[in-house]
Amino acid sequence: MNSGTGEKTKTAPTPAVDFNPPLKPHKKTLILLSVLFTAWVIFLLILYFKTTYPLRHS
């Protein structure tokens, strides 16, 4: 007999997230991103020392 709660046959819920194997590290990508980040930081330092630093220390 059904108790009126609306329960149906229980089935295993499907997972909402599909767990794949983790990504493999790529040495070339790491080196490229490190070089780009270093170049960006150097660019920002050049901008700082050419614009703001001389005005504060004059």
C-alpha positions as CSV (number, residue, x, y, z in Angstrom):
1,M,0.0,0.0,0.0
2,N,1.2,3.5,-0.8
3,S,1.3,5.9,2.2
4,G,0.6,8.9,0.1
5,T,4.1,10.5,0.3
6,G,4.7,10.1,-3.4
7,E,7.7,7.8,-3.0
8,K,8.6,5.8,-6.0
9,T,11.0,3.0,-6.4
10,K,14.4,4.0,-5.3
11,T,17.1,4.2,-8.0
12,A,20.7,5.1,-7.7
13,P,21.1,8.8,-8.3
14,T,23.3,9.7,-11.1
15,P,26.3,11.8,-10.1
16,A,26.1,15.5,-11.0
17,V,29.9,15.7,-11.6
18,D,31.8,13.4,-13.9
19,F,35.2,12.8,-12.2
20,N,37.8,12.4,-15.0
21,P,41.5,11.7,-14.4
22,P,43.4,14.8,-13.4
23,L,45.2,16.9,-16.0
24,K,48.8,16.1,-16.7
25,P,51.4,18.8,-16.2
26,H,52.9,20.2,-19.3
27,K,56.5,21.5,-18.9
28,K,56.4,23.7,-22.1
29,T,53.2,25.4,-20.9
30,L,54.7,26.1,-17.5
31,I,57.8,27.6,-19.0
32,L,55.9,29.7,-21.4
33,L,53.5,31.1,-18.8
34,S,56.5,31.7,-16.4
35,V,58.3,33.7,-19.1
36,L,55.2,35.7,-19.9
37,F,54.6,36.5,-16.3
38,T,58.2,37.5,-15.7
39,A,58.0,39.8,-18.8
40,W,54.8,41.3,-17.6
41,V,56.3,42.1,-14.1
42,I,59.4,43.6,-15.7
43,F,57.1,45.7,-17.9
44,L,55.2,47.0,-14.9
45,L,58.5,47.8,-13.1
46,I,59.7,49.7,-16.1
47,L,56.5,51.7,-16.2
48,Y,56.7,52.5,-12.5
49,F,60.4,53.6,-12.5
50,K,59.8,55.8,-15.6
51,T,56.6,57.5,-14.4
52,T,55.9,57.4,-10.7
53,Y,59.3,56.9,-9.0
54,P,60.9,60.1,-10.5
55,L,58.0,62.3,-9.3
56,R,58.2,61.0,-5.7
57,H,61.9,61.4,-5.4
58,S,62.6,64.7,-7.1
